Amino acid sequence: MTQSIAKNIYTATATAHGGRAGHVESGDGHLKLDLSVPSEMGGDGGAGTNPEQLFAAGYAACFQGALGVVGRRNKVDTGESEVTAQVGLQKNGLSFALDVELHVKIPGVDRELAEKLVHEAHQTCPYSVATRGNVDVRLVVG
């Protein structure tokens, strides 16, 4: 385990019960979700969410926040931007791996500048930093 020098400015806590077909709840009670295994993975495809959807939602929101930060640094309005994260689960030998594709739209910003902002956001976003070197993350600007 590595030791962190920086002090956390916020710590989120969530507890899962029952694995992929169970329930997850945040420590503050704001998040309370049932989980279901997708039919593509041999599950019932029930009404609950799954870890990949939760990761996709978190990554999309975090990346859009980072895009806002770099937009302000570059004096570009990214307020109408949209980030869609596609998170795939892959079989990798005896284990599993994630695959991510981020689709980013920044209305009113030309493609060259949009690509610059997206690449800067990818250097800033905590999810991007955490996955770097571990997860294939592709950036699609459109």
Secondary structure, DSSP 4 states (H G I P E B T S, - for coil): -PPP-SPPS----EEEESGGGSEEEETTSS-EEEB---GGGTS---SSB-HHHHHHHHHHHHHHHHHHHHHHHTT---TT-EEEEEEEEEEETTEEEEEEEEEEE-TTS-HHHHHHHHHHHHHH-HHHHHHTTTSEEEEEE-
